[in-house]
Amino acid sequence: MIVPPVAHRREIDRNLAEFFRGHRAAHFNRAISSMCRYFNVRRPRIEWFEYIDWGKTAGRTYEDGRIHLVHPENWKRGRVYFSERMWIQMIYHEMGHFIFWSDPERKADLFSRRMRRGLKSTSGRGAARSRIRAGISSARRAANRVRKRGARISVARKSRRTTRIASRKSRRVA
């Protein structure tokens, strides 16, 4: 799955964050237009709502290219999770639905994750740690590491036990 380069994603993210804070439509339009220009798709028709599905849904994408979204002013009211990051993540998710029609839910989640990846400037240690934890293979490696560690401990215990027994025997003989 292709996503825009980090510089473009940062600009898109910055525009969405500015829209969330200041509610100026120009910031939102720039972000959505930039995304659509990169993927070479027409701009979706976006309609704003106070709530969708009695507050259960944050956004909805329809087959005809319309997207219904909860406006940031209303996002902040009556939600358990009402942060700016969650709203921006929801926008990425709905744009993922708009861009990828087949297998929509899985691809929208994947698109949202990839749009957010690399936006924060992290320290070297945190970035390395997140790379290590990413993916199934690293989880397998971690599981193997735990097993090996357990085996080493038991081997060490056995060796200590055998040395103690050997020292007792040597005392008895003397």
ZIQUIBEL-V126042 format. One record per backbone hydrogen bond with DSSP energy under -1.0 kcal/mol. CO is the residue of the C=O (numbers start at 1). NH is the residue of the N-H. Records with the same first field share a line. If there is no record, write none. Layout:
BEGIN
CO = NH, NH
END
This chain:
BEGIN
5 = 9
6 = 10
7 = 11
8 = 12
9 = 13
10 = 14
11 = 15
12 = 16
13 = 17
14 = 18
15 = 19
16 = 20
17 = 21
18 = 22
19 = 23
24 = 27, 28
25 = 29
26 = 30
27 = 31
28 = 32
29 = 33
30 = 34
31 = 35
32 = 36
33 = 37
34 = 38
35 = 39
36 = 41
45 = 67
47 = 69
49 = 71
52 = 57
53 = 56
58 = 70
60 = 68
62 = 65
65 = 45
66 = 62
67 = 47
68 = 60
69 = 49
71 = 75
72 = 76
83 = 87
84 = 88
85 = 89
86 = 90
87 = 91
88 = 92
89 = 93
90 = 94
91 = 95
92 = 96
93 = 97
94 = 98
95 = 99
96 = 100
103 = 107
104 = 108
105 = 109
106 = 110
107 = 111
108 = 112
109 = 113
110 = 114
111 = 115
112 = 116
113 = 117
116 = 119
123 = 127
124 = 128
125 = 129
126 = 130
127 = 131
128 = 132
129 = 133
130 = 134
136 = 140
137 = 141
138 = 142
139 = 143
140 = 144
141 = 145
142 = 146
143 = 147
144 = 148
145 = 149
146 = 150
147 = 151
148 = 152
149 = 153
150 = 154
151 = 155
152 = 156
153 = 157
154 = 158
155 = 159
156 = 160
157 = 161
158 = 162
159 = 163
160 = 164
161 = 165
162 = 166
163 = 167
164 = 168
165 = 169
166 = 170
167 = 171
168 = 172
169 = 173
170 = 174
END
